[in-house]
Amino acid sequence: PRLVVLSRMLNKSAFVSCIRSLGWGIRMVSSVQKSYKDAIKTLNELQSNAAAVAHVVLSGDKDKDLRMPEIESCLKCLGVSMDDLDALSVIHVSGTKGKGSVCAMVESILSHSSVKTGLYTSPHLVEVRERIRINGQPLSQHRFASYFWDCYEKLEALQQESGSQYFKFLTAMGYYVFLKEKVDVAIVEVGIGGAYDYTNIVRRPVVCGITSLGYDHMAILGDTIEKIAWQKAGIMKQGVPTFTVKQDAGGLDVIEERARELCVPLFVAPELSQYPAPFPELSLSGEYQYTNASLALQLCNRWMTSRENGRSQQNLMQTGHQNSNEVAVAPTFDLPNTFRQGLKRCWWPGRSQVISRPRITYFIDGAHTPGSLIACRDWFLKASSSKPTKGTESLARVLLFNCTSGRNPVLLLRELMGVGFDFAIFCPNLARLDDPHADQMSYRQDDVRDKHSCHINESAWHAVTDCTHNTSVFSSVYDAICWLDQGQDPLLDTPPASIDATAPMLPPQLASSHIQLLITGSVHLVGAVFRALGREIAPLYSNEFSK
């Protein structure tokens, strides 16, 4: 009982120090440290990504050259030397659009090829442990907490000195986990940019990939496609083969120039239709996934070749066709059944995903750049038109949208013109007001500011549509969905009596129709939707997390 009182009086760090000073032993400390909820609370107290981005923007990114020494110091405190990191077999992927999907496909292909995989991605949808996965599955809560406290204790002094950031900590922890778990390959997705991203501490990746380029994080990466391409190409390492996809000329020229400076064998992935028949079946919807799939195939093929023949690049440098004006196009190859199965069974929720329910069909896509919103729009128009209705049932199209700070909502929303939405809803990336979820919480976010941003998004929609009605702002995703559903989904919790009193009456065209609800604008919004719907309606993974 005295310990309980003491733990409530002191923060975790002071409590642990007190226990140690009294000589009460590591076993007792360990039991305190290994709580998953406590781990998430402590992690959230680190500087959030949003705050870190704001600091970078205000400072003109003047500290960018310090990032590699910072992450190297973190790894050193964890007992990971640069030689240890060099021994890790890494596939490193940057880009603006599709890098998460490419990483997921690579992981699935290699897992189906009996390879022990580690996967590091960001952001997460519902639980932070999604970011670090072994053999396709997120770390269990117990294993995540165990690794977290192990790293946190070793880095605690360093955090006090340098103000360790959320993403930096998780990146160091990710590499630490992959080495401890002895994975055969670590597939690592860049956070922001590439050249100065914390994941770029890796010196000797086996192969690198650069997905489609577009305009995002321009305050940090630059306001032209050439500046953005320079940042994304910063993951290339001397002599390490790199594969990319068809890009706008300016962006590809920059990638090619950086490749030439580093003597990097650079290839463009071929069209998926050029591989020997039959055409591979993809689990991820959207024609743009064909491009991602081809890039994933090339990365896997190169990694498998390297595994068999060592890391020598000589054979690869002599393949493909190349002339003075074009980057070489990577050769196609017969797809092993394991590669085909990997593409067919890849599970990457929240991207071009459809969930059908009695009153609402959810079309979910985390698109958050102008280019990806165009692809999202095209996918939605095609996917929604193929959904049959019951008898004479009418349809109504509704948009649920949010975008994070720093992005221009007008640039994003105007790409959705022509869809013919009957109503538009705007809400924060918050699942429910009465059930805040620690993994989706940032203690440095401002609820008032978030709600204000939603009204800005609503005004942007009014501007691009030249229409000031048929819109509403809700306080949470759950309130918005319950308002639309009207209690018709048996798996959706009964709406609370206190549901947003400012919500309008449901318009007649929505009340009598089946709703096709497009949810887009932010991956964080998608995560809030999954959380609000619950796993019965929206399972996150084909195999549920182990607890």
WODA-V288904 format. One record per residue. N is the residue number from 0. RES is the residue in three letters. PSI is psi in whole degrees, -180 to 180 (999 if undefined). Layout:
n=N res=RES psi=PSI
n=N res=RES psi=PSI
This chain:
n=0 res=PRO psi=-38
n=1 res=ARG psi=-35
n=2 res=LEU psi=-41
n=3 res=VAL psi=-46
n=4 res=VAL psi=-45
n=5 res=LEU psi=-42
n=6 res=SER psi=-31
n=7 res=ARG psi=-26
n=8 res=MET psi=-30
n=9 res=LEU psi=154
n=10 res=ASN psi=171
n=11 res=LYS psi=-45
n=12 res=SER psi=-44
n=13 res=ALA psi=-37
n=14 res=PHE psi=-45
n=15 res=VAL psi=-43
n=16 res=SER psi=-40
n=17 res=CYS psi=-45
n=18 res=ILE psi=-44
n=19 res=ARG psi=-43
n=20 res=SER psi=-28
n=21 res=LEU psi=-4
n=22 res=GLY psi=34
n=23 res=TRP psi=2
n=24 res=GLY psi=153
n=25 res=ILE psi=-32
n=26 res=ARG psi=-42
n=27 res=MET psi=-41
n=28 res=VAL psi=-44
n=29 res=SER psi=-41
n=30 res=SER psi=-32
n=31 res=VAL psi=-42
n=32 res=GLN psi=-27
n=33 res=LYS psi=19
n=34 res=SER psi=127
n=35 res=TYR psi=-45
n=36 res=LYS psi=-40
n=37 res=ASP psi=-36
n=38 res=ALA psi=-45
n=39 res=ILE psi=-41
n=40 res=LYS psi=-44
n=41 res=THR psi=-41
n=42 res=LEU psi=-43
n=43 res=ASN psi=-23
n=44 res=GLU psi=-12
n=45 res=LEU psi=163
n=46 res=GLN psi=128
n=47 res=SER psi=162
n=48 res=ASN psi=-41
n=49 res=ALA psi=-44
n=50 res=ALA psi=-39
n=51 res=ALA psi=-43
n=52 res=VAL psi=-43
n=53 res=ALA psi=-41
n=54 res=HIS psi=-43
n=55 res=VAL psi=-43
n=56 res=VAL psi=-47
n=57 res=LEU psi=-31
n=58 res=SER psi=-1
n=59 res=GLY psi=24
n=60 res=ASP psi=37
n=61 res=LYS psi=-17
n=62 res=ASP psi=11
n=63 res=LYS psi=-33
n=64 res=ASP psi=-9
n=65 res=LEU psi=-10
n=66 res=ARG psi=-42
n=67 res=MET psi=-44
n=68 res=PRO psi=-35
n=69 res=GLU psi=-49
n=70 res=ILE psi=-32
n=71 res=GLU psi=-39
n=72 res=SER psi=-40
n=73 res=CYS psi=-47
n=74 res=LEU psi=-39
n=75 res=LYS psi=-40
n=76 res=CYS psi=-27
n=77 res=LEU psi=0
n=78 res=GLY psi=17
n=79 res=VAL psi=115
n=80 res=SER psi=167
n=81 res=MET psi=-32
n=82 res=ASP psi=-38
n=83 res=ASP psi=-44
n=84 res=LEU psi=-35
n=85 res=ASP psi=-31
n=86 res=ALA psi=-14
n=87 res=LEU psi=129
n=88 res=SER psi=107
n=89 res=VAL psi=136
n=90 res=ILE psi=116
n=91 res=HIS psi=130
n=92 res=VAL psi=126
n=93 res=SER psi=-177
n=94 res=GLY psi=173
n=95 res=THR psi=-48
n=96 res=LYS psi=130
n=97 res=GLY psi=4
n=98 res=LYS psi=-33
n=99 res=GLY psi=-42
n=100 res=SER psi=-42
n=101 res=VAL psi=-46
n=102 res=CYS psi=-41
n=103 res=ALA psi=-41
n=104 res=MET psi=-43
n=105 res=VAL psi=-46
n=106 res=GLU psi=-45
n=107 res=SER psi=-43
n=108 res=ILE psi=-48
n=109 res=LEU psi=-35
n=110 res=SER psi=-41
n=111 res=HIS psi=-11
n=112 res=SER psi=19
n=113 res=SER psi=36
n=114 res=VAL psi=135
n=115 res=LYS psi=117
n=116 res=THR psi=150
n=117 res=GLY psi=140
n=118 res=LEU psi=127
n=119 res=TYR psi=117
n=120 res=THR psi=168
n=121 res=SER psi=154
n=122 res=PRO psi=-179
n=123 res=HIS psi=162
n=124 res=LEU psi=-58
n=125 res=VAL psi=-47
n=126 res=GLU psi=138
n=127 res=VAL psi=-26
n=128 res=ARG psi=-11
n=129 res=GLU psi=-25
n=130 res=ARG psi=-26
n=131 res=ILE psi=112
n=132 res=ARG psi=147
n=133 res=ILE psi=127
n=134 res=ASN psi=41
n=135 res=GLY psi=-11
n=136 res=GLN psi=135
n=137 res=PRO psi=152
n=138 res=LEU psi=140
n=139 res=SER psi=163
n=140 res=GLN psi=-41
n=141 res=HIS psi=-47
n=142 res=ARG psi=-38
n=143 res=PHE psi=-48
n=144 res=ALA psi=-41
n=145 res=SER psi=-48
n=146 res=TYR psi=-39
n=147 res=PHE psi=-52
n=148 res=TRP psi=-32
n=149 res=ASP psi=-48
n=150 res=CYS psi=-42
n=151 res=TYR psi=-43
n=152 res=GLU psi=-40
n=153 res=LYS psi=-27
n=154 res=LEU psi=-1
n=155 res=GLU psi=-44
n=156 res=ALA psi=-40
n=157 res=LEU psi=-37
n=158 res=GLN psi=-40
n=159 res=GLN psi=-29
n=160 res=GLU psi=-41
n=161 res=SER psi=-2
n=162 res=GLY psi=55
n=163 res=SER psi=133
n=164 res=GLN psi=157
n=165 res=TYR psi=-54
n=166 res=PHE psi=-38
n=167 res=LYS psi=-44
n=168 res=PHE psi=-48
n=169 res=LEU psi=-34
n=170 res=THR psi=-47
n=171 res=ALA psi=-42
n=172 res=MET psi=-39
n=173 res=GLY psi=-49
n=174 res=TYR psi=-38
n=175 res=TYR psi=-46
n=176 res=VAL psi=-45
n=177 res=PHE psi=-37
n=178 res=LEU psi=-42
n=179 res=LYS psi=-38
n=180 res=GLU psi=-7
n=181 res=LYS psi=52
n=182 res=VAL psi=154
n=183 res=ASP psi=-32
n=184 res=VAL psi=143
n=185 res=ALA psi=117
n=186 res=ILE psi=118
n=187 res=VAL psi=120
n=188 res=GLU psi=132
n=189 res=VAL psi=147
n=190 res=GLY psi=-75
n=191 res=ILE psi=128
n=192 res=GLY psi=-112
n=193 res=GLY psi=-58
n=194 res=ALA psi=-43
n=195 res=TYR psi=16
n=196 res=ASP psi=145
n=197 res=TYR psi=-28
n=198 res=THR psi=-18
n=199 res=ASN psi=9
n=200 res=ILE psi=-22
n=201 res=VAL psi=130
n=202 res=ARG psi=-27
n=203 res=ARG psi=65
n=204 res=PRO psi=157
n=205 res=VAL psi=-40
n=206 res=VAL psi=151
n=207 res=CYS psi=152
n=208 res=GLY psi=142
n=209 res=ILE psi=114
n=210 res=THR psi=-172
n=211 res=SER psi=138
n=212 res=LEU psi=152
n=213 res=GLY psi=-176
n=214 res=TYR psi=113
n=215 res=ASP psi=150
n=216 res=HIS psi=42
n=217 res=MET psi=-27
n=218 res=ALA psi=-24
n=219 res=ILE psi=-44
n=220 res=LEU psi=-17
n=221 res=GLY psi=160
n=222 res=ASP psi=13
n=223 res=THR psi=158
n=224 res=ILE psi=-28
n=225 res=GLU psi=-43
n=226 res=LYS psi=-41
n=227 res=ILE psi=-42
n=228 res=ALA psi=-38
n=229 res=TRP psi=-43
n=230 res=GLN psi=-46
n=231 res=LYS psi=-37
n=232 res=ALA psi=-6
n=233 res=GLY psi=-11
n=234 res=ILE psi=-12
n=235 res=MET psi=141
n=236 res=LYS psi=152
n=237 res=GLN psi=124
n=238 res=GLY psi=-6
n=239 res=VAL psi=123
n=240 res=PRO psi=142
n=241 res=THR psi=137
n=242 res=PHE psi=140
n=243 res=THR psi=-172
n=244 res=VAL psi=175
n=245 res=LYS psi=130
n=246 res=GLN psi=163
n=247 res=ASP psi=148
n=248 res=ALA psi=-45
n=249 res=GLY psi=-42
n=250 res=GLY psi=-44
n=251 res=LEU psi=-36
n=252 res=ASP psi=-41
n=253 res=VAL psi=-44
n=254 res=ILE psi=-43
n=255 res=GLU psi=-40
n=256 res=GLU psi=-43
n=257 res=ARG psi=-35
n=258 res=ALA psi=-40
n=259 res=ARG psi=-39
n=260 res=GLU psi=-34
n=261 res=LEU psi=6
n=262 res=CYS psi=46
n=263 res=VAL psi=127
n=264 res=PRO psi=113
n=265 res=LEU psi=133
n=266 res=PHE psi=148
n=267 res=VAL psi=131
n=268 res=ALA psi=137
n=269 res=PRO psi=170
n=270 res=GLU psi=145
n=271 res=LEU psi=-29
n=272 res=SER psi=-14
n=273 res=GLN psi=-12
n=274 res=TYR psi=153
n=275 res=PRO psi=140
n=276 res=ALA psi=160
n=277 res=PRO psi=160
n=278 res=PHE psi=130
n=279 res=PRO psi=145
n=280 res=GLU psi=130
n=281 res=LEU psi=140
n=282 res=SER psi=-24
n=283 res=LEU psi=129
n=284 res=SER psi=162
n=285 res=GLY psi=132
n=286 res=GLU psi=-27
n=287 res=TYR psi=-20
n=288 res=GLN psi=-18
n=289 res=TYR psi=-43
n=290 res=THR psi=-45
n=291 res=ASN psi=-40
n=292 res=ALA psi=-42
n=293 res=SER psi=-42
n=294 res=LEU psi=-43
n=295 res=ALA psi=-41
n=296 res=LEU psi=-42
n=297 res=GLN psi=-40
n=298 res=LEU psi=-42
n=299 res=CYS psi=-41
n=300 res=ASN psi=-42
n=301 res=ARG psi=-42
n=302 res=TRP psi=-43
n=303 res=MET psi=-40
n=304 res=THR psi=-43
n=305 res=SER psi=-39
n=306 res=ARG psi=-36
n=307 res=GLU psi=-36
n=308 res=ASN psi=3
n=309 res=GLY psi=179
n=310 res=ARG psi=11
n=311 res=SER psi=135
n=312 res=GLN psi=2
n=313 res=GLN psi=-47
n=314 res=ASN psi=-42
n=315 res=LEU psi=-38
n=316 res=MET psi=-18
n=317 res=GLN psi=2
n=318 res=THR psi=174
n=319 res=GLY psi=171
n=320 res=HIS psi=139
n=321 res=GLN psi=142
n=322 res=ASN psi=-174
n=323 res=SER psi=-15
n=324 res=ASN psi=-15
n=325 res=GLU psi=148
n=326 res=VAL psi=145
n=327 res=ALA psi=142
n=328 res=VAL psi=126
n=329 res=ALA psi=141
n=330 res=PRO psi=149
n=331 res=THR psi=175
n=332 res=PHE psi=160
n=333 res=ASP psi=131
n=334 res=LEU psi=119
n=335 res=PRO psi=157
n=336 res=ASN psi=-34
n=337 res=THR psi=-36
n=338 res=PHE psi=-43
n=339 res=ARG psi=-43
n=340 res=GLN psi=-36
n=341 res=GLY psi=-43
n=342 res=LEU psi=-39
n=343 res=LYS psi=-34
n=344 res=ARG psi=7
n=345 res=CYS psi=134
n=346 res=TRP psi=113
n=347 res=TRP psi=83
n=348 res=PRO psi=155
n=349 res=GLY psi=6
n=350 res=ARG psi=112
n=351 res=SER psi=51
n=352 res=GLN psi=140
n=353 res=VAL psi=131
n=354 res=ILE psi=119
n=355 res=SER psi=127
n=356 res=ARG psi=169
n=357 res=PRO psi=-46
n=358 res=ARG psi=-26
n=359 res=ILE psi=133
n=360 res=THR psi=120
n=361 res=TYR psi=124
n=362 res=PHE psi=110
n=363 res=ILE psi=126
n=364 res=ASP psi=129
n=365 res=GLY psi=25
n=366 res=ALA psi=137
n=367 res=HIS psi=18
n=368 res=THR psi=159
n=369 res=PRO psi=-43
n=370 res=GLY psi=-42
n=371 res=SER psi=-29
n=372 res=LEU psi=-34
n=373 res=ILE psi=-47
n=374 res=ALA psi=-39
n=375 res=CYS psi=-45
n=376 res=ARG psi=-48
n=377 res=ASP psi=-41
n=378 res=TRP psi=-45
n=379 res=PHE psi=-44
n=380 res=LEU psi=-41
n=381 res=LYS psi=-46
n=382 res=ALA psi=-39
n=383 res=SER psi=-31
n=384 res=SER psi=-20
n=385 res=SER psi=-3
n=386 res=LYS psi=116
n=387 res=PRO psi=154
n=388 res=THR psi=163
n=389 res=LYS psi=111
n=390 res=GLY psi=-123
n=391 res=THR psi=17
n=392 res=GLU psi=130
n=393 res=SER psi=162
n=394 res=LEU psi=146
n=395 res=ALA psi=137
n=396 res=ARG psi=128
n=397 res=VAL psi=140
n=398 res=LEU psi=132
n=399 res=LEU psi=116
n=400 res=PHE psi=145
n=401 res=ASN psi=152
n=402 res=CYS psi=148
n=403 res=THR psi=161
n=404 res=SER psi=148
n=405 res=GLY psi=-14
n=406 res=ARG psi=145
n=407 res=ASN psi=111
n=408 res=PRO psi=-29
n=409 res=VAL psi=-44
n=410 res=LEU psi=-34
n=411 res=LEU psi=-48
n=412 res=LEU psi=-30
n=413 res=ARG psi=-20
n=414 res=GLU psi=-12
n=415 res=LEU psi=5
n=416 res=MET psi=148
n=417 res=GLY psi=-8
n=418 res=VAL psi=-34
n=419 res=GLY psi=50
n=420 res=PHE psi=139
n=421 res=ASP psi=-20
n=422 res=PHE psi=151
n=423 res=ALA psi=134
n=424 res=ILE psi=140
n=425 res=PHE psi=132
n=426 res=CYS psi=161
n=427 res=PRO psi=170
n=428 res=ASN psi=57
n=429 res=LEU psi=125
n=430 res=ALA psi=-57
n=431 res=ARG psi=149
n=432 res=LEU psi=-33
n=433 res=ASP psi=3
n=434 res=ASP psi=67
n=435 res=PRO psi=135
n=436 res=HIS psi=124
n=437 res=ALA psi=-39
n=438 res=ASP psi=-21
n=439 res=GLN psi=11
n=440 res=MET psi=139
n=441 res=SER psi=121
n=442 res=TYR psi=-6
n=443 res=ARG psi=11
n=444 res=GLN psi=154
n=445 res=ASP psi=113
n=446 res=ASP psi=-39
n=447 res=VAL psi=-43
n=448 res=ARG psi=-40
n=449 res=ASP psi=-44
n=450 res=LYS psi=-39
n=451 res=HIS psi=-40
n=452 res=SER psi=-36
n=453 res=CYS psi=-39
n=454 res=HIS psi=-35
n=455 res=ILE psi=-43
n=456 res=ASN psi=-40
n=457 res=GLU psi=-44
n=458 res=SER psi=-37
n=459 res=ALA psi=-40
n=460 res=TRP psi=-41
n=461 res=HIS psi=-39
n=462 res=ALA psi=-44
n=463 res=VAL psi=-24
n=464 res=THR psi=-11
n=465 res=ASP psi=39
n=466 res=CYS psi=130
n=467 res=THR psi=16
n=468 res=HIS psi=-179
n=469 res=ASN psi=39
n=470 res=THR psi=159
n=471 res=SER psi=152
n=472 res=VAL psi=130
n=473 res=PHE psi=161
n=474 res=SER psi=-21
n=475 res=SER psi=163
n=476 res=VAL psi=-42
n=477 res=TYR psi=-44
n=478 res=ASP psi=-43
n=479 res=ALA psi=-44
n=480 res=ILE psi=-43
n=481 res=CYS psi=-37
n=482 res=TRP psi=-42
n=483 res=LEU psi=-39
n=484 res=ASP psi=-31
n=485 res=GLN psi=36
n=486 res=GLY psi=18
n=487 res=GLN psi=-12
n=488 res=ASP psi=114
n=489 res=PRO psi=-20
n=490 res=LEU psi=-9
n=491 res=LEU psi=131
n=492 res=ASP psi=147
n=493 res=THR psi=129
n=494 res=PRO psi=142
n=495 res=PRO psi=151
n=496 res=ALA psi=-24
n=497 res=SER psi=22
n=498 res=ILE psi=145
n=499 res=ASP psi=110
n=500 res=ALA psi=-17
n=501 res=THR psi=-5
n=502 res=ALA psi=142
n=503 res=PRO psi=167
n=504 res=MET psi=144
n=505 res=LEU psi=121
n=506 res=PRO psi=148
n=507 res=PRO psi=-37
n=508 res=GLN psi=-22
n=509 res=LEU psi=-37
n=510 res=ALA psi=-32
n=511 res=SER psi=13
n=512 res=SER psi=160
n=513 res=HIS psi=135
n=514 res=ILE psi=127
n=515 res=GLN psi=106
n=516 res=LEU psi=113
n=517 res=LEU psi=122
n=518 res=ILE psi=117
n=519 res=THR psi=175
n=520 res=GLY psi=-22
n=521 res=SER psi=134
n=522 res=VAL psi=-33
n=523 res=HIS psi=-35
n=524 res=LEU psi=-42
n=525 res=VAL psi=-43
n=526 res=GLY psi=-41
n=527 res=ALA psi=-36
n=528 res=VAL psi=-45
n=529 res=PHE psi=-43
n=530 res=ARG psi=-42
n=531 res=ALA psi=-39
n=532 res=LEU psi=-35
n=533 res=GLY psi=162
n=534 res=ARG psi=-21
n=535 res=GLU psi=-37
n=536 res=ILE psi=-42
n=537 res=ALA psi=77
n=538 res=PRO psi=136
n=539 res=LEU psi=-34
n=540 res=TYR psi=154
n=541 res=SER psi=-35
n=542 res=ASN psi=118
n=543 res=GLU psi=153
n=544 res=PHE psi=145
n=545 res=SER psi=143
n=546 res=LYS psi=999
